[in-house]
Amino acid sequence: MDKQQEFVLRTIEERGVKFVRLWFTDVAGSLKSVAVAPAEIEGAFAEGIGFDGSSIEGLARNSEADMLAIPDPSTFQILPWRGTVDPAARMFCDIATPDGQPAAADPRNVLRRTLAKAASMGFSFYVHPEIEFYLLKSSSVDETGEPVPVDTAGYFDNVPGGTAHDFRRRAVTMLEQLGISVEFSHHEGGPGQNEIDLRYSDALSMADNIMTFKTVSRRWRSSRAFMQRLCQSHSPHTRVPACTHTSRCSRGTRTHSSMRRPSTTSQTRPVSLWLAF
């Protein structure tokens, strides 16, 4: 057992963690989760947790149903929204076949293979995303049938005490409690449109961070404390980050990507991508 695994087991015991959620994604980017008792984590590190891979979209055929979820101890974090009563933690998993080989369709493995190919050419790959999303009044629609945003503010507008301001502040706090660094956040150009920028990181860590961001944003929007702050308004709904509004600012995730050789800055290959998903 390596030191990182020992740290996880020790933290689970010291913090009284009752559940550990093992996360992974299907090929479409949907988060999957299985809750494991703390007593099973040591075995999960050694042997993985078995599941039916053919039931996960794009992961395996019926004849290849047996799959293993192997937790990555470097991704261990206590979930801040669970509080101190029956605390829970999470780890991302790598998916493997029963003989221990990485599953070919596991998105984490696909990214690892790509990063290994870049590394074989002497490059490292870093990503910095600008994540945009709308906050909407979930039970309200306008005369055209479109959802109603929580405010009518614009780019960089200051809305003290507003729903968007509170949402961003709480989301950033949760992300930092999960070890995810945030550069800044602000109101975007459209009504109810917001942006949170994560500090640049290696591509694999950032992929995990973005999945965590989506979970945090949806968790906070449904919390009782947040709904009580809406001043008899409707509960908010977060759209992260696809766009269906034809009359409002579009949204997506602008991803700044760079490839560089550690020995020199002259080999940096900056690329800016606009992704909507």
C-alpha angles and dihedrals in degrees: 000000000000126000094258092056090047089051091053094050092046093048092049090054097042095046095043094237110188101186134026116200114210111207133197136148137235121231090271092058098252113148117241124195141187123186115224130191114244091244089064098053097086089053090046090057091051102038109007129232114283123229142157104273093186089068090061114084112257096350105104144348122246090260089055097044099131111091136161128221108210113192119230105224092203089069096055114133135158110242104240096203092062092069124200097307109090093341119209134203137195140217130183116235138218113220119228139176120247090266090058098255118138111261109251094222097045104120092217090053092047090054092045091054091051092048090048090053090051090047091052087061091049098258133126120202125220131183134200115185130198103204116202126190142161126237109213137183095248098208097041130087130176128232090281093053095252122134117264118239119231093242144009097229125132142212113334091347115162111231105176113207092001126141094252093049092051092045094052093045094051094043092051091048091052093047092052090048086057092053095257114135117222121200099195145318133214147158112278130216101277129070107275091002118138139176134208118187119206119211113256118270141160113295098251094050090046092052088055090045094053092051088050090049092055090050093048093049093051093043093053095045090058097045118118093230091057094049090051088058093059095086099232090315126126123284112266126248121206122215111195107211122310120108131222100157113106094185098049138061112289119238138205140127116293104206119199108202130187135182118198143165113237093226098059141020092214090081096059112131107196116195129176117205130185112212127183117190 
